[in-house]
Amino acid sequence: MAKKRDEDLFKRLRDLGVRKSRARKVSESLRNSNRNAPKAARRAIADLTGAAAEVQDRINKGPQKRKEAAKKAAKTRAKNARNRSESAKKAARTRAKAKSHR
């Protein structure tokens, strides 16, 4: 039960690096559908557009959100380190007091 597909489109998609199963679904859906934009083709367009946007963002040193997230993470690590240090100092003072009261 092989479905007919647009071989030129299939080959072109494969040359662009699209996975074989995705290229097959798109080319079959376009060939077998009388609708203007079948679901498989719309999904493929959305996925490829998203991938292109991601590549573009990484070429342009990433979106601003990545930079902000990195700064927030660094700030959080520093805050946690400060809290650990303060807790350790407090524990040391408590141990010193307990030792001197014996």
N, CA, C and O atoms as a printed pandas DataFrame, in Angstrom:
     atom_number atom_name residue_name chain_id  residue_number  x_coord  y_coord  z_coord
0              1         N          MET        A               1    0.839   -1.180    0.000
1              2        CA          MET        A               1    0.000    0.000    0.000
2              3         C          MET        A               1    0.881    1.240    0.000
3              4         O          MET        A               1    0.801    2.065    0.910
4              5         N          ALA        A               2    1.682    1.364   -0.973
5              6        CA          ALA        A               2    2.587    2.507   -1.058
6              7         C          ALA        A               2    1.831    3.724   -1.571
7              8         O          ALA        A               2    1.112    3.664   -2.568
8              9         N          LYS        A               3    2.017    4.824   -0.860
9             10        CA          LYS        A               3    1.390    6.065   -1.302
10            11         C          LYS        A               3    2.318    6.743   -2.301
11            12         O          LYS        A               3    3.541    6.661   -2.198
12            13         N          LYS        A               4    1.718    7.399   -3.247
13            14        CA          LYS        A               4    2.549    8.145   -4.193
14            15         C          LYS        A               4    3.040    9.408   -3.507
15            16         O          LYS        A               4    2.339    9.991   -2.680
16            17         N          ARG        A               5    4.227    9.818   -3.850
17            18        CA          ARG        A               5    4.741   11.056   -3.285
18            19         C          ARG        A               5    5.471   11.834   -4.372
19            20         O          ARG        A               5    5.848   11.289   -5.409
20            21         N          ASP        A               6    5.650   13.067   -4.116
21            22        CA          ASP        A               6    6.348   13.958   -5.031
22            23         C          ASP        A               6    7.847   13.702   -4.855
23            24         O          ASP        A               6    8.450   14.174   -3.890
24            25         N          GLU        A               7    8.442   12.962   -5.777
25            26        CA          GLU        A               7    9.849   12.555   -5.638
26            27         C          GLU        A               7   10.801   13.750   -5.639
27            28         O          GLU        A               7   11.791   13.746   -4.907
28            29         N          ASP        A               8   10.521   14.761   -6.440
29            30        CA          ASP        A               8   11.394   15.942   -6.479
30            31         C          ASP        A               8   11.406   16.649   -5.126
31            32         O          ASP        A               8   12.461   17.023   -4.614
32            33         N          LEU        A               9   10.215   16.822   -4.560
33            34        CA          LEU        A               9   10.120   17.462   -3.249
34            35         C          LEU        A               9   10.811   16.603   -2.195
35            36         O          LEU        A               9   11.537   17.118   -1.345
36            37         N          PHE        A              10   10.584   15.301   -2.253
37            38        CA          PHE        A              10   11.208   14.385   -1.295
38            39         C          PHE        A              10   12.728   14.491   -1.352
39            40         O          PHE        A              10   13.384   14.609   -0.316
40            41         N          LYS        A              11   13.283   14.452   -2.546
41            42        CA          LYS        A              11   14.739   14.543   -2.709
42            43         C          LYS        A              11   15.269   15.891   -2.229
43            44         O          LYS        A              11   16.321   15.957   -1.593
44            45         N          ARG        A              12   14.551   16.951   -2.531
45            46        CA          ARG        A              12   14.972   18.298   -2.111
46            47         C          ARG        A              12   14.985   18.410   -0.586
47            48         O          ARG        A              12   15.927   18.946   -0.002
48            49         N          LEU        A              13   13.941   17.904    0.045
49            50        CA          LEU        A              13   13.889   17.941    1.506
50            51         C          LEU        A              13   15.020   17.117    2.114
51            52         O          LEU        A              13   15.645   17.534    3.090
52            53         N          ARG        A              14   15.280   15.952    1.537
53            54        CA          ARG        A              14   16.367   15.115    2.038
54            55         C          ARG        A              14   17.711   15.808    1.875
55            56         O          ARG        A              14   18.566   15.724    2.757
56            57         N          ASP        A              15   17.905   16.505    0.733
57            58        CA          ASP        A              15   19.158   17.241    0.507
58            59         C          ASP        A              15   19.340   18.359    1.526
59            60         O          ASP        A              15   20.467   18.710    1.876
60            61         N          LEU        A              16   18.227   18.916    2.000
61            62        CA          LEU        A              16   18.291   19.984    2.997
62            63         C          LEU        A              16   18.515   19.452    4.412
63            64         O          LEU        A              16   18.655   20.224    5.360
64            65         N          GLY        A              17   18.547   18.124    4.543
65            66        CA          GLY        A              17   18.840   17.539    5.849
66            67         C          GLY        A              17   17.611   17.156    6.645
67            68         O          GLY        A              17   17.720   16.838    7.829
68            69         N          VAL        A              18   16.443   17.178    6.021
69            70        CA          VAL        A              18   15.224   16.783    6.713
70            71         C          VAL        A              18   15.238   15.261    6.849
71            72         O          VAL        A              18   15.666   14.552    5.938
72            73         N          ARG        A              19   14.776   14.777    7.973
73            74        CA          ARG        A              19   14.741   13.331    8.189
74            75         C          ARG        A              19   13.865   12.653    7.147
75            76         O          ARG        A              19   12.905   13.232    6.640
76            77         N          LYS        A              20   14.217   11.424    6.845
77            78        CA          LYS        A              20   13.527   10.697    5.779
78            79         C          LYS        A              20   12.033   10.554    6.069
79            80         O          LYS        A              20   11.205   10.743    5.177
80            81         N          SER        A              21   11.688   10.221    7.312
81            82        CA          SER        A              21   10.268   10.021    7.637
82            83         C          SER        A              21    9.487   11.322    7.493
83            84         O          SER        A              21    8.361   11.322    6.995
84            85         N          ARG        A              22   10.089   12.444    7.934
85            86        CA          ARG        A              22    9.398   13.733    7.822
86            87         C          ARG        A              22    9.256   14.130    6.348
87            88         O          ARG        A              22    8.197   14.600    5.932
88            89         N          ALA        A              23   10.312   13.943    5.566
89            90        CA          ALA        A              23   10.261   14.279    4.137
90            91         C          ALA        A              23    9.215   13.427    3.427
91            92         O          ALA        A              23    8.495   13.914    2.555
92            93         N          ARG        A              24    9.135   12.173    3.799
93            94        CA          ARG        A              24    8.148   11.285    3.182
94            95         C          ARG        A              24    6.731   11.747    3.510
95            96         O          ARG        A              24    5.883   11.833    2.622
96            97         N          LYS        A              25    6.469   12.049    4.801
97            98        CA          LYS        A              25    5.125   12.491    5.196
98            99         C          LYS        A              25    4.716   13.759    4.460
99           100         O          LYS        A              25    3.593   13.868    3.969
100          101         N          VAL        A              26    5.633   14.713    4.388
101          102        CA          VAL        A              26    5.309   15.987    3.733
102          103         C          VAL        A              26    5.035   15.773    2.251
103          104         O          VAL        A              26    4.034   16.259    1.726
104          105         N          SER        A              27    5.911   15.055    1.585
105          106        CA          SER        A              27    5.735   14.882    0.147
106          107         C          SER        A              27    4.488   14.051   -0.165
107          108         O          SER        A              27    3.807   14.311   -1.157
108          109         N          GLU        A              28    4.186   13.061    0.665
109          110        CA          GLU        A              28    2.972   12.275    0.446
110          111         C          GLU        A              28    1.727   13.098    0.700
111          112         O          GLU        A              28    0.758   13.017   -0.054
112          113         N          SER        A              29    1.750   13.898    1.769
113          114        CA          SER        A              29    0.546   14.658    2.109
114          115         C          SER        A              29    0.254   15.718    1.049
115          116         O          SER        A              29   -0.906   15.987    0.739
116          117         N          LEU        A              30    1.297   16.311    0.500
117          118        CA          LEU        A              30    1.072   17.315   -0.548
118          119         C          LEU        A              30    0.567   16.663   -1.830
119          120         O          LEU        A              30   -0.241   17.240   -2.557
120          121         N          ARG        A              31    1.044   15.480   -2.091
121          122        CA          ARG        A              31    0.667   14.784   -3.321
122          123         C          ARG        A              31   -0.767   14.253   -3.234
123          124         O          ARG        A              31   -1.512   14.286   -4.214
124          125         N          ASN        A              32   -1.145   13.760   -2.041
125          126        CA          ASN        A              32   -2.421   13.068   -1.897
126          127         C          ASN        A              32   -3.550   13.956   -1.399
127          128         O          ASN        A              32   -4.689   13.495   -1.309
128          129         N          SER        A              33   -3.277   15.194   -1.078
129          130        CA          SER        A              33   -4.301   16.046   -0.510
130          131         C          SER        A              33   -4.782   17.068   -1.525
131          132         O          SER        A              33   -4.010   17.594   -2.327
132          133         N          ASN        A              34   -6.078   17.332   -1.468
133          134        CA          ASN        A              34   -6.598   18.376   -2.335
134          135         C          ASN        A              34   -6.750   19.690   -1.577
135          136         O          ASN        A              34   -7.207   20.685   -2.139
136          137         N          ARG        A              35   -6.368   19.695   -0.308
137          138        CA          ARG        A              35   -6.365   20.938    0.466
138          139         C          ARG        A              35   -5.104   21.731    0.141
139          140         O          ARG        A              35   -4.127   21.189   -0.376
140          141         N          ASN        A              36   -5.143   23.007    0.451
141          142        CA          ASN        A              36   -3.998   23.860    0.117
142          143         C          ASN        A              36   -2.773   23.588    0.990
143          144         O          ASN        A              36   -1.655   23.512    0.479
144          145         N          ALA        A              37   -2.969   23.441    2.289
145          146        CA          ALA        A              37   -1.830   23.246    3.197
146          147         C          ALA        A              37   -2.132   22.106    4.157
147          148         O          ALA        A              37   -2.674   22.350    5.235
148          149         N          PRO        A              38   -1.800   20.871    3.802
149          150        CA          PRO        A              38   -2.058   19.737    4.684
150          151         C          PRO        A              38   -1.306   19.861    6.009
151          152         O          PRO        A              38   -0.309   20.575    6.118
152          153         N          LYS        A              39   -1.809   19.154    6.995
153          154        CA          LYS        A              39   -1.285   19.267    8.346
154          155         C          LYS        A              39    0.208   18.930    8.427
155          156         O          LYS        A              39    0.960   19.638    9.097
156          157         N          ALA        A              40    0.642   17.875    7.766
157          158        CA          ALA        A              40    2.061   17.476    7.825
158          159         C          ALA        A              40    2.959   18.567    7.261
159          160         O          ALA        A              40    4.035   18.836    7.795
160          161         N          ALA        A              41    2.506   19.197    6.172
161          162        CA          ALA        A              41    3.309   20.255    5.566
162          163         C          ALA        A              41    3.359   21.482    6.478
163          164         O          ALA        A              41    4.412   22.102    6.627
164          165         N          ARG        A              42    2.238   21.830    7.081
165          166        CA          ARG        A              42    2.216   22.984    8.001
166          167         C          ARG        A              42    3.126   22.737    9.189
167          168         O          ARG        A              42    3.850   23.635    9.618
168          169         N          ARG        A              43    3.092   21.507    9.729
169          170        CA          ARG        A              43    3.970   21.179   10.860
170          171         C          ARG        A              43    5.433   21.266   10.458
171          172         O          ARG        A              43    6.257   21.788   11.208
172          173         N          ALA        A              44    5.754   20.761    9.288
173          174        CA          ALA        A              44    7.142   20.795    8.819
174          175         C          ALA        A              44    7.607   22.237    8.662
175          176         O          ALA        A              44    8.731   22.575    9.032
176          177         N          ILE        A              45    6.743   23.087    8.114
177          178        CA          ILE        A              45    7.087   24.501    7.953
178          179         C          ILE        A              45    7.345   25.141    9.313
179          180         O          ILE        A              45    8.318   25.874    9.488
180          181         N          ALA        A              46    6.473   24.862   10.268
181          182        CA          ALA        A              46    6.637   25.433   11.612
182          183         C          ALA        A              46    7.938   24.968   12.247
183          184         O          ALA        A              46    8.657   25.767   12.847
184          185         N          ASP        A              47    8.246   23.676   12.119
185          186        CA          ASP        A              47    9.471   23.136   12.705
186          187         C          ASP        A              47   10.715   23.741   12.066
187          188         O          ASP        A              47   11.659   24.129   12.755
188          189         N          LEU        A              48   10.702   23.816   10.742
189          190        CA          LEU        A              48   11.867   24.356   10.041
190          191         C          LEU        A              48   12.043   25.846   10.320
191          192         O          LEU        A              48   13.168   26.331   10.442
192          193         N          THR        A              49   10.937   26.565   10.422
193          194        CA          THR        A              49   11.017   27.992   10.748
194          195         C          THR        A              49   11.600   28.185   12.147
195          196         O          THR        A              49   12.438   29.058   12.369
196          197         N          GLY        A              50   11.145   27.361   13.078
197          198        CA          GLY        A              50   11.669   27.431   14.442
198          199         C          GLY        A              50   13.148   27.104   14.497
199          200         O          GLY        A              50   13.915   27.756   15.206
200          201         N          ALA        A              51   13.541   26.091   13.746
201          202        CA          ALA        A              51   14.957   25.707   13.723
202          203         C          ALA        A              51   15.805   26.824   13.115
203          204         O          ALA        A              51   16.896   27.123   13.601
204          205         N          ALA        A              52   15.293   27.432   12.056
205          206        CA          ALA        A              52   16.031   28.536   11.425
206          207         C          ALA        A              52   16.168   29.713   12.391
207          208         O          ALA        A              52   17.221   30.347   12.454
208          209         N          ALA        A              53   15.116   29.999   13.133
209          210        CA          ALA        A              53   15.174   31.098   14.111
210          211         C          ALA        A              53   16.191   30.797   15.206
211          212         O          ALA        A              53   16.930   31.684   15.635
212          213         N          GLU        A              54   16.227   29.546   15.656
213          214        CA          GLU        A              54   17.192   29.154   16.687
214          215         C          GLU        A              54   18.626   29.315   16.189
215          216         O          GLU        A              54   19.484   29.819   16.913
216          217         N          VAL        A              55   18.882   28.890   14.966
217          218        CA          VAL        A              55   20.222   29.036   14.382
218          219         C          VAL        A              55   20.585   30.510   14.277
219          220         O          VAL        A              55   21.706   30.903   14.599
220          221         N          GLN        A              56   19.644   31.317   13.830
221          222        CA          GLN        A              56   19.876   32.761   13.697
222          223         C          GLN        A              56   20.205   33.383   15.056
223          224         O          GLN        A              56   21.108   34.213   15.156
224          225         N          ASP        A              57   19.476   32.986   16.097
225          226        CA          ASP        A              57   19.737   33.499   17.442
226          227         C          ASP        A              57   21.147   33.141   17.902
227          228         O          ASP        A              57   21.851   33.967   18.483
228          229         N          ARG        A              58   21.543   31.912   17.638
229          230        CA          ARG        A              58   22.871   31.483   18.087
230          231         C          ARG        A              58   23.979   32.166   17.301
231          232         O          ARG        A              58   25.055   32.425   17.840
232          233         N          ILE        A              59   23.723   32.459   16.032
233          234        CA          ILE        A              59   24.710   33.192   15.232
234          235         C          ILE        A              59   24.879   34.597   15.794
235          236         O          ILE        A              59   25.991   35.123   15.840
236          237         N          ASN        A              60   23.784   35.201   16.219
237          238        CA          ASN        A              60   23.806   36.567   16.747
238          239         C          ASN        A              60   24.083   36.587   18.245
239          240         O          ASN        A              60   23.602   37.474   18.951
240          241         N          LYS        A              61   24.846   35.627   18.732
241          242        CA          LYS        A              61   25.240   35.547   20.139
242          243         C          LYS        A              61   24.057   35.311   21.070
243          244         O          LYS        A              61   24.085   35.729   22.228
244          245         N          GLY        A              62   23.041   34.660   20.582
245          246        CA          GLY        A              62   21.917   34.258   21.424
246          247         C          GLY        A              62   20.996   35.404   21.761
247          248         O          GLY        A              62   21.394   36.569   21.723
248          249         N          PRO        A              63   19.766   35.071   22.089
249          250        CA          PRO        A              63   18.822   36.114   22.463
250          251         C          PRO        A              63   19.186   36.703   23.824
251          252         O          PRO        A              63   19.957   36.109   24.577
252          253         N          GLN        A              64   18.647   37.832   24.123
253          254        CA          GLN        A              64   18.946   38.520   25.372
254          255         C          GLN        A              64   18.538   37.681   26.578
255          256         O          GLN        A              64   19.153   37.784   27.640
256          257         N          LYS        A              65   17.512   36.855   26.425
257          258        CA          LYS        A              65   17.037   36.043   27.540
258          259         C          LYS        A              65   18.126   35.118   28.063
259          260         O          LYS        A              65   18.233   34.906   29.271
260          261         N          ARG        A              66   18.938   34.565   27.162
261          262        CA          ARG        A              66   19.999   33.644   27.590
262          263         C          ARG        A              66   21.006   34.373   28.472
263          264         O          ARG        A              66   21.467   33.838   29.480
264          265         N          LYS        A              67   21.341   35.598   28.081
265          266        CA          LYS        A              67   22.308   36.386   28.841
266          267         C          LYS        A              67   21.746   36.714   30.229
267          268         O          LYS        A              67   22.444   36.613   31.238
268          269         N          GLU        A              68   20.471   37.108   30.255
269          270        CA          GLU        A              68   19.835   37.435   31.528
270          271         C          GLU        A              68   19.753   36.207   32.425
271          272         O          GLU        A              68   19.957   36.307   33.635
272          273         N          ALA        A              69   19.457   35.058   31.844
273          274        CA          ALA        A              69   19.365   33.829   32.627
274          275         C          ALA        A              69   20.729   33.466   33.217
275          276         O          ALA        A              69   20.808   33.005   34.356
276          277         N          ALA        A              70   21.786   33.667   32.460
277          278        CA          ALA        A              70   23.131   33.371   32.954
278          279         C          ALA        A              70   23.497   34.293   34.114
279          280         O          ALA        A              70   24.091   33.854   35.099
280          281         N          LYS        A              71   23.139   35.573   33.993
281          282        CA          LYS        A              71   23.423   36.511   35.081
282          283         C          LYS        A              71   22.657   36.135   36.341
283          284         O          LYS        A              71   23.201   36.183   37.444
284          285         N          LYS        A              72   21.390   35.759   36.173
285          286        CA          LYS        A              72   20.581   35.373   37.317
286          287         C          LYS        A              72   21.158   34.134   37.993
287          288         O          LYS        A              72   21.203   34.055   39.221
288          289         N          ALA        A              73   21.601   33.166   37.188
289          290        CA          ALA        A              73   22.180   31.950   37.743
290          291         C          ALA        A              73   23.449   32.258   38.534
291          292         O          ALA        A              73   23.665   31.705   39.613
292          293         N          ALA        A              74   24.287   33.144   37.993
293          294        CA          ALA        A              74   25.523   33.513   38.696
294          295         C          ALA        A              74   25.204   34.215   40.012
295          296         O          ALA        A              74   25.854   33.974   41.030
296          297         N          LYS        A              75   24.202   35.084   39.981
297          298        CA          LYS        A              75   23.808   35.796   41.194
298          299         C          LYS        A              75   23.278   34.818   42.244
299          300         O          LYS        A              75   23.580   34.952   43.430
300          301         N          THR        A              76   22.496   33.846   41.809
301          302        CA          THR        A              76   21.945   32.850   42.726
302          303         C          THR        A              76   23.048   32.006   43.345
303          304         O          THR        A              76   23.013   31.722   44.542
304          305         N          ARG        A              77   24.044   31.596   42.529
305          306        CA          ARG        A              77   25.157   30.808   43.074
306          307         C          ARG        A              77   25.928   31.608   44.115
307          308         O          ARG        A              77   26.316   31.069   45.152
308          309         N          ALA        A              78   26.150   32.887   43.844
309          310        CA          ALA        A              78   26.876   33.732   44.797
310          311         C          ALA        A              78   26.089   33.879   46.094
311          312         O          ALA        A              78   26.664   33.826   47.180
312          313         N          LYS        A              79   24.779   34.063   45.985
313          314        CA          LYS        A              79   23.923   34.209   47.168
314          315         C          LYS        A              79   23.953   32.929   48.006
315          316         O          LYS        A              79   24.063   32.984   49.231
316          317         N          ASN        A              80   23.854   31.790   47.343
317          318        CA          ASN        A              80   23.891   30.510   48.065
318          319         C          ASN        A              80   25.237   30.307   48.742
319          320         O          ASN        A              80   25.293   29.780   49.853
320          321         N          ALA        A              81   26.319   30.715   48.097
321          322        CA          ALA        A              81   27.648   30.592   48.703
322          323         C          ALA        A              81   27.749   31.481   49.942
323          324         O          ALA        A              81   28.295   31.068   50.966
324          325         N          ARG        A              82   27.220   32.705   49.844
325          326        CA          ARG        A              82   27.214   33.609   51.005
326          327         C          ARG        A              82   26.439   32.998   52.162
327          328         O          ARG        A              82   26.892   33.043   53.306
328          329         N          ASN        A              83   25.274   32.426   51.875
329          330        CA          ASN        A              83   24.456   31.813   52.922
330          331         C          ASN        A              83   25.180   30.641   53.577
331          332         O          ASN        A              83   25.136   30.483   54.797
332          333         N          ARG        A              84   25.850   29.817   52.763
333          334        CA          ARG        A              84   26.607   28.693   53.324
334          335         C          ARG        A              84   27.707   29.195   54.245
335          336         O          ARG        A              84   27.924   28.652   55.328
336          337         N          SER        A              85   28.394   30.232   53.803
337          338        CA          SER        A              85   29.498   30.787   54.594
338          339         C          SER        A              85   28.987   31.352   55.924
339          340         O          SER        A              85   29.577   31.109   56.977
340          341         N          GLU        A              86   27.893   32.101   55.867
341          342        CA          GLU        A              86   27.332   32.676   57.102
342          343         C          GLU        A              86   26.885   31.577   58.059
343          344         O          GLU        A              86   27.096   31.673   59.268
344          345         N          SER        A              87   26.267   30.536   57.512
345          346        CA          SER        A              87   25.813   29.428   58.351
346          347         C          SER        A              87   27.000   28.721   58.996
347          348         O          SER        A              87   26.940   28.353   60.169
348          349         N          ALA        A              88   28.067   28.530   58.242
349          350        CA          ALA        A              88   29.262   27.872   58.777
350          351         C          ALA        A              88   29.878   28.714   59.892
351          352         O          ALA        A              88   30.300   28.178   60.917
352          353         N          LYS        A              89   29.931   30.033   59.691
353          354        CA          LYS        A              89   30.496   30.912   60.723
354          355         C          LYS        A              89   29.648   30.873   61.987
355          356         O          LYS        A              89   30.174   30.836   63.100
356          357         N          LYS        A              90   28.321   30.883   61.802
357          358        CA          LYS        A              90   27.420   30.840   62.949
358          359         C          LYS        A              90   27.602   29.532   63.724
359          360         O          LYS        A              90   27.620   29.528   64.955
360          361         N          ALA        A              91   27.735   28.437   63.001
361          362        CA          ALA        A              91   27.937   27.138   63.654
362          363         C          ALA        A              91   29.265   27.117   64.404
363          364         O          ALA        A              91   29.357   26.575   65.505
364          365         N          ALA        A              92   30.284   27.707   63.802
365          366        CA          ALA        A              92   31.595   27.750   64.469
366          367         C          ALA        A              92   31.516   28.566   65.756
367          368         O          ALA        A              92   32.101   28.182   66.769
368          369         N          ARG        A              93   30.794   29.693   65.725
369          370        CA          ARG        A              93   30.635   30.497   66.941
370          371         C          ARG        A              93   29.895   29.715   68.019
371          372         O          ARG        A              93   30.254   29.765   69.196
372          373         N          THR        A              94   28.856   28.991   67.600
373          374        CA          THR        A              94   28.078   28.199   68.558
374          375         C          THR        A              94   28.947   27.119   69.184
375          376         O          THR        A              94   28.883   26.899   70.394
376          377         N          ARG        A              95   29.767   26.436   68.370
377          378        CA          ARG        A              95   30.645   25.405   68.907
378          379         C          ARG        A              95   31.680   26.016   69.874
379          380         O          ARG        A              95   32.015   25.427   70.901
380          381         N          ALA        A              96   32.166   27.196   69.518
381          382        CA          ALA        A              96   33.175   27.857   70.370
382          383         C          ALA        A              96   32.562   28.231   71.717
383          384         O          ALA        A              96   33.203   28.069   72.756
384          385         N          LYS        A              97   31.321   28.731   71.708
385          386        CA          LYS        A              97   30.640   29.086   72.955
386          387         C          LYS        A              97   30.437   27.857   73.823
387          388         O          LYS        A              97   30.705   27.871   75.025
388          389         N          ALA        A              98   29.954   26.788   73.188
389          390        CA          ALA        A              98   29.673   25.560   73.924
390          391         C          ALA        A              98   30.967   25.016   74.537
391          392         O          ALA        A              98   30.940   24.486   75.647
392          393         N          LYS        A              99   32.069   25.135   73.853
393          394        CA          LYS        A              99   33.343   24.623   74.335
394          395         C          LYS        A              99   33.831   25.453   75.537
395          396         O          LYS        A              99   34.392   24.904   76.485
396          397         N          SER        A             100   33.613   26.784   75.491
397          398        CA          SER        A             100   34.111   27.654   76.546
398          399         C          SER        A             100   33.247   27.557   77.811
399          400         O          SER        A             100   33.705   27.938   78.888
400          401         N          HIS        A             101   32.012   27.057   77.705
401          402        CA          HIS        A             101   31.127   26.946   78.867
402          403         C          HIS        A             101   31.280   25.624   79.599
403          404         O          HIS        A             101   30.587   25.397   80.591
404          405         N          ARG        A             102   32.148   24.759   79.153
405          406        CA          ARG        A             102   32.298   23.461   79.829
406          407         C          ARG        A             102   33.031   23.555   81.091
407          408         O          ARG        A             102   33.232   22.544   81.765
